Amino acid sequence: MSYETEQLAVLPLGTEIIEREVEALVPIAVGDTWSQVLQEQEIIIKDDIIIEIRTR
């Protein structure tokens, strides 16, 4: 068992791990609020399935 796998076993349930960050194109339209467009979003993935999209 690798060190990383061992560490996963001791994390409390519900712990979130940032694996990587990506940049993406974001659609915008006239009338959008610029400050909301600039907010970062988090995509939560579990077992390779997107389960939630959050705005930070």
GROMACS elastic network, one bead per residue, 0.5 to 0.9 nm:
[ bonds ]
;  ai    aj funct       b0    kb
    1     4     6  0.83171   500
    1     5     6  0.63326   500
    1     6     6  0.67406   500
    2     5     6  0.52348   500
    2     6     6  0.63168   500
    2     7     6  0.87369   500
    3     6     6  0.50768   500
    3     7     6  0.62417   500
    3     8     6  0.87583   500
    4     7     6  0.51024   500
    4     8     6  0.63327   500
    4     9     6  0.88773   500
    5     8     6  0.51248   500
    5     9     6  0.65537   500
    6     9     6  0.52601   500
    6    10     6  0.70058   500
    7    10     6  0.54479   500
    7    11     6  0.67335   500
    8    11     6  0.54142   500
    8    12     6  0.87823   500
    9    12     6  0.83756   500
   11    14     6  0.84602   500
   11    15     6  0.65598   500
   12    15     6  0.58695   500
   13    16     6  0.88955   500
   16    44     6  0.85352   500
   18    21     6  0.76638   500
   26    37     6  0.77823   500
   27    37     6  0.88056   500
   28    31     6  0.87067   500
   28    32     6  0.65425   500
   28    34     6  0.88953   500
   28    37     6  0.74772   500
   29    32     6  0.56904   500
   30    33     6  0.88344   500
   31    34     6  0.88792   500
   32    35     6  0.89075   500
   32    36     6  0.79076   500
   32    37     6  0.74793   500
   33    36     6  0.54958   500
   33    37     6  0.64865   500
   34    37     6  0.50075   500
   34    38     6  0.63225   500
   34    39     6  0.88923   500
   35    38     6  0.52271   500
   35    39     6  0.65352   500
   36    39     6  0.52769   500
   36    40     6  0.87209   500
   36    55     6  0.88424   500
   37    40     6  0.82067   500
   39    55     6  0.64824   500
   39    56     6  0.64906   500
   40    54     6  0.84962   500
   40    55     6  0.58905   500
   40    56     6  0.55517   500
   41    53     6  0.67899   500
   41    54     6  0.54015   500
   41    56     6  0.57362   500
   42    52     6  0.81116   500
   42    53     6  0.56502   500
   42    55     6  0.62508   500
   42    56     6  0.70052   500
   43    50     6  0.68195   500
   43    51     6  0.78044   500
   43    52     6  0.59446   500
   43    54     6  0.64031   500
   43    55     6  0.89406   500
   44    49     6  0.84204   500
   44    50     6  0.58599   500
   44    51     6  0.57705   500
   44    52     6  0.50705   500
   44    53     6  0.61531   500
   44    54     6  0.78364   500
   45    48     6  0.58644   500
   45    49     6  0.53030   500
   45    51     6  0.56615   500
   45    52     6  0.72313   500
   46    49     6  0.53426   500
   46    50     6  0.65033   500
   46    51     6  0.66022   500
   47    50     6  0.84630   500
   50    53     6  0.77828   500
